[in-house]
Amino acid sequence: MPNASIGVDVGGTKIAAGLVNAQGQIVCRGQRPTPAGSPTDILRGIADAVNEVIQTSGLKREQVEAIGLGIPGLVDPATGIGIVSVNLHWHDVPVKRVLEEMLGKPCFIDNDVKVAALGEFRHGQGQGLSSMVYLSIGTGIAAHLILDGKLYRGPNGMAGEIGHAVIDRHGPRCNCGAQGCLEALASGPAIAARATAKINAGRASSLVRMATAQQEPITAEQVFAAAANGDPLALETTEETGSYLADAIQILIMMLDPQLVVLGGGVARSGDLLLSPIRRSLERQAAQSYVFRQAFAPERVQLTRLGGDAAILGAASLVTAGF
């Protein structure tokens, strides 16, 4: 298998690796827990995951061209340094240098959501397009931009950090310190917190029984599951979430005029329960605004086609010159 590369999605709890062929297909994959410990322990765990994939695939090591990695947090792709990652508890880690020494292969790194955007652009919903926004909604929220076929980072590497754009100045305080950020309103934890606040205010919901039975805090996944079963409080919460996200998407569309906005991340696994309220809110905005109506069509907002594989495929894409 010529021109094979390995893409690695490094998370706070798991490391997922996949051998990707020249056609952009994952032909062999492996997954293991992210080691708890020092940066060296984590890097060794990444190397072990890569070696496992090579061994399982039956390829000779020389048949693997290079390794691409998606790393959470702030990354310097040029130097290969993981500047800061809250999930991995590291600062200024020379990821590229250490892994190249461990693996004997060229390594390329970038932020995990950026590589998921690349994966979706090259192998998912964005195939054949020149511009796309990938909006990742999970524990955090970020949007990453493909403009004229290239990943746009901005001069400070901060392009797309819309999770920390203020949507409601009277909203809850965000972990970044500001008040009313999109992430504090529509991320997974924010969805759960809003539903919990309604219950604590005395609202009835099937979520009460669920939380009591499990003796654990309510999750966004449970909110969407309750909404699927017609729970009024959960439906209200998902509609509010869709409205907040639609406000952010409206800004992205009006500012960038992308051909497509793709929704990814853990919350996007809720499927139409997330997509439908977003589209309804955007359609209301389009009905009110002639200007927005020229830029918006419901089909320009779609769910990810690749799911969790987007980051593996995008990481492997880092091996390709031009990204």
N, C-alpha and C positions, 0 to 999 in steps of 0.2 A: 504494500500500500504506500505509494509515493506521496509526498507532501502532506503527511498526517501531522496534526498538531494536537496538543492537549489543552483544553480549557478548564480552568479551576475557579469555582465559585466559593470564596472563603467567607464564612459567616461566623457569628459569635458562638453558635452551637454546633455547626456541622461544616465539613469540607466536602464539596461535591466536585468530582472531576470526571471529564469525559474525553475520549479519543475522538477527534473530529476529522473526517476525511476531506478530500479536496472538493467534494460536492456539498459540504456543509451539513453532513449527517453525523450524529453521535453513534458510533459503531461499538463502543465499549464504555462502560461507566463504572464508577465506584463512589462510595460515600463512607465517611467515618466521622465520629464526633471530633469537634475542635478541642485539642488538648487544653486543659487548664494548666496555667503555668507561665513561664517566661516567654518572651518573643521567640527565643531559640527553640523552645518546646513546640510552639505553634508552627514555626517554619519547618521543623523536622516532621511534624504531622502532615504538612502540605507535601513535602518531599515523599513521605511514605505513601500518601494517596496517589501521587503521580506514578511512583514505581509500581504500585499495585495495578493500576490501569495498564501500564506497559506490559507487565507480566501476564495479566489476564488476557490481553489482546493477542498474545502470541507473537507480537512484532519484535524485531530486533531494535535495540535502543537507537541505532543509527538511522532507522526508518522514521523516527520522530524528529520533526524539524525544529520545533521550539515549544515553549510553554507560555501560555497567556493566563493571567490571573486577575480576577475581580476582587478587590479588597475594600472592605467597608471603611468609611471615613475619608479624610483628606489625604490625597496621594499626589506625588510628583512623578508623572510618567517618564519625564526626561531623565531623571536621576535614578528612578526605580526605588524611591524611598517612601515608606508608609509614614507620613508626617504625624498623623494622629488618628487613632481609632479607639473610640470609647468602647465598642463591643469587644475588641481584642486586648484592651488595656495596654496599648503601646504608643510610644512616641519616637519619631525619627529612627525607624527601623530600616536598615538597608536590605530590603526584601530581595531586590534583583540580584545584588552581589552575593548574598548568602545562598540563595537558592541555586544560582548558577554554579557555585562551588559544590553544593550538595548533589546536584543533578547532572552536571556536565553538559547542560543545554542552555541556549539563550532563553532568557525569561523576560517577559514584558508585563507591566502591571498598569492598572488604572482603577478608578473607583468602581465599586460593584454595580451601582445603578447605571453608570455610564456604559459599562460593558453590556448590561442587559439591553440598553437602548440600541447599541450596535447590533446585538444579536437579533433583536426584533426587526431592525431596519434591513439587515442583510438576508435574513432567513425566515422572517415572519410576516406580519402585516405590512411592513414597509418595503417589501420587495418591489423593485421597479419604480420606486418614487425617488424624488430628489430632496424632499424635506419632510420631517416628521418630528413630533414631540412625543416623548415617552414619559408618561406621568406615573411614577411609582408611589403607590399608596399602601403603607404597611405600618410598622411601628413609627416610622417617620414618613415624610412626604418630600419628594424631589421630582423635578422635571428636567429631562436632559434632551438636548436639541441636536437634530441633524439638519444642517443647512447646506444646500448645494452639495449634498452627498458626503459632507464632512461633519464629524463630531465637533460642535462648538463649545469650547471651554470658557472663553472670556479671558482677559488679561490676568485675572487673579484666580482663575480656576473655579469661579463661583457661579458661572452661568447656570441657570435652571434651579437655583435654590429657592423655589417658590414656596416651599413649606414654611419658610420664615418671612414670607410677605404677610403684612397685616391685612386681614380681611374684615375684622370686626374689632374696632378699638375698645369696645366694651366687653369683649370676649374673655375667655379664661387666659391665665398667664401661661406662656410657653416655656419649655425647658431652656430656651435660648435667653430668656429674661424679658422679652417683649410681651405685650398683651394682645391677644386676638389673632395670633398667627394661624395660617391655614392648618398647620400641623397640630395646633392645640384644639382645632375645631373638627377635623375630618380624618385624622389618623386612626389606626385601630384602637389605641388606648383612649383617644378622645371620644370615639363612638361609644365605647363601653362606659366611660365616665359620664357622658350625657344621659345615657339610659339609666345608669345607677342613680344619678341625681334626681331623676323623675320619680323613680321608685322610692327613694328616701323622702321625697316630698308627699308620699302617700298615694301615688298612682298605682292602679292595679295592672298586673302583667303576668303572663306565664313565666317570665324571666325570674320572678320571685321564687316560684317553686323550683326552678332549675338551680338557682343559686343556693337555695336552702338544702336541696338534695346533695349538691356537690360540696357545700361548705367552702366554696372558693369564689373569688370575685367574678362578676359577669365579664365575658369577653365579647369582642366585636363579632366573632364568628357566631356566638349564641344569639346576639341581637339580630343578625341576618337570618338565622335559622327560625327564630320566632316570627320575624317578618314574613317569611315564606309560609308560615302557618296562620297568617292573618292577625297576629297580635297587634292591637292598635298602637300601643306605646312603641313597639319596635318599628312598625311602619312609619310612625311619625319621626322617629329618630333617623331612619334611613332616608326619608325624604329631606330632612334637614341636612344630612350629610351630602346628599346629591346636590342640594342648593349651594352649599359652600364650595364644593368642588366645581360646580358649573361656573360660579363666579370667577374662580381661578382660570378655568379653561377659556372662558370668554376673554379674559385679559390676554392669555397666550395666543389665542386665535387673532385677536385684533392687532396685537403687536407684531406677530411673526407670520401670519397667514400661511401656516403649514398645510401641506396636503392632507395630513392625518394626525390625529391625537390618539395615542394608544395607551390604554390603562393597564398597568401591571402592578406587581407587588402582592402581598398576602391578602389585602382587602379585596383586590380585583378577582380573587377566586370566588367571590360571592356572585359573580356573573351578572345576569340581568337584574338581580336585586339591587346592584349598585348602578349599572349602566342606565337602566330605565329612568330612575329619578333624575340622574344627571341630564339625560336627553330632554326630559320633560321641562326641566328648568331652563335649559338652553333654548328650547323651542319657544318658551314664554318670552325670553329676552329677545329672540329674533322677531317675534310678532310685534314687539313694542318698538324695536329699533330698525329703521330702514338700513342704516349703515351695517349693523351686525348681520342683518338678513342677507347682505351681499356676500358675506364671508362664510356663513354657517350653513351646513346641511347635516342632518342627523348621522348620516353614514360616515361623516368625517371624524366621528368619535367611536372608537372600537375597543374591544377587550383584546388583550394579548392573545396571540395564537400559540405562543411557545410556552407560556407559563414559566415554571422554574428552569426550563432548559435555555431560556434567553440568555442568562448570564454565562452559562458554559459556552454556548456558541459565540457569544460576543467576546468572551475572553480569548477564545481561539482565534477570533478575527484580529486581535491585536498583533498577531504574528504577521499579518498582511501589511505590506508597506502602504503608507498613506493614511493610517489611522493613528 
